[in-house]
Structure formats: C-alpha cells, structure tokens
C-alpha cells in the first residue's frame, strides 16, 4: 500500500489510464530537478559571488530569473 493516493502504481494504472503513472513519475522528477537547479543557483551566489563582495549579484539574478528582488542587500 502506498503513499499519498492510498494505493500503489499498479492499482492506479488499472483504475485509470496506464500512462498516468508514467506522467506522474515524469512530473515528480521534473519538479525535483527544478528544486535542485534552484538550490545550485543559490549555492553559487552564496559561495562565490556574495563571498567575493558582489551583493548586487543576488538582485541581478532575481531580475534575470524573473523573481522580485525586494530584499535589501547589504555589503560587508
């Protein structure tokens, strides 16, 4: 027995379209990859740019990625 839906993948494939299981797997992997990419981007900003004294990099990255850069960035 699984999981968030209350049944496993075989049961879901039998109840619904068998392709829905593959789609759900693809969707979760894509979401995980996106989270990983955002984490790497933040790590890069913190490790290299902010440490090198480039606080503008956080605001610039937010603008380029389409995120509102509302936080005030203070240099050290």
VMD Tcl script that draws the C-alpha trace (Angstrom):
set ca {
  {0.00 0.00 0.00}
  {1.32 3.43 -0.75}
  {1.55 6.57 -0.38}
  {-0.31 9.77 -0.92}
  {-3.13 8.32 -3.01}
  {-3.75 5.31 -0.79}
  {-2.78 2.72 -3.41}
  {0.21 1.73 -5.47}
  {1.16 2.43 -9.09}
  {-0.24 -0.84 -10.43}
  {-3.63 -0.15 -8.90}
  {-3.63 3.39 -10.30}
  {-2.73 2.10 -13.78}
  {-5.55 -0.45 -13.58}
  {-8.09 2.15 -12.42}
  {-7.13 4.98 -14.77}
  {-5.16 5.45 -17.93}
  {-1.90 3.44 -17.68}
  {0.02 6.44 -18.97}
  {-0.90 8.49 -15.89}
  {1.69 6.62 -13.80}
  {4.45 7.50 -16.25}
  {3.27 11.09 -16.34}
  {3.24 11.33 -12.55}
  {6.78 9.94 -12.40}
  {7.92 12.44 -15.04}
  {6.22 15.28 -13.18}
  {7.90 14.45 -9.85}
  {11.33 14.05 -11.45}
  {10.97 17.38 -13.25}
  {9.93 19.08 -10.02}
  {12.91 17.59 -8.20}
  {15.25 18.72 -10.94}
  {13.88 22.24 -10.71}
  {14.40 22.33 -6.96}
  {17.93 21.05 -7.40}
  {18.71 23.69 -10.04}
  {17.42 26.50 -7.82}
  {19.46 25.14 -4.91}
  {22.62 25.09 -7.04}
  {21.95 28.66 -8.18}
  {21.59 29.88 -4.58}
  {24.68 27.95 -3.53}
  {26.68 29.54 -6.36}
  {25.51 33.00 -5.38}
  {26.34 32.47 -1.72}
  {29.62 30.64 -2.20}
  {31.24 32.69 -4.91}
  {29.52 35.99 -5.61}
  {28.44 37.09 -2.14}
  {31.71 35.94 -0.60}
  {33.63 37.87 -3.26}
  {31.80 41.04 -2.23}
  {29.28 41.24 -5.04}
  {25.95 41.76 -3.25}
  {24.49 43.14 -6.47}
  {24.60 39.59 -7.80}
  {21.58 38.50 -5.77}
  {19.40 41.30 -7.10}
  {20.71 40.81 -10.63}
  {19.98 37.08 -10.51}
  {16.47 37.76 -9.26}
  {15.81 40.15 -12.11}
  {17.18 37.76 -14.73}
  {15.20 34.83 -13.36}
  {12.01 36.85 -13.04}
  {11.88 36.90 -9.25}
  {11.09 40.13 -7.46}
  {14.21 41.34 -5.72}
  {12.64 43.13 -2.78}
  {15.19 42.23 -0.16}
  {17.75 44.85 0.62}
  {21.24 43.51 0.16}
  {23.93 44.92 2.42}
  {27.58 44.68 1.57}
  {30.04 43.71 4.27}
}
mol new
graphics top color blue
foreach p $ca { graphics top sphere $p radius 0.5 }
foreach p [lrange $ca 0 end-1] q [lrange $ca 1 end] { graphics top cylinder $p $q radius 0.2 }
display resetview
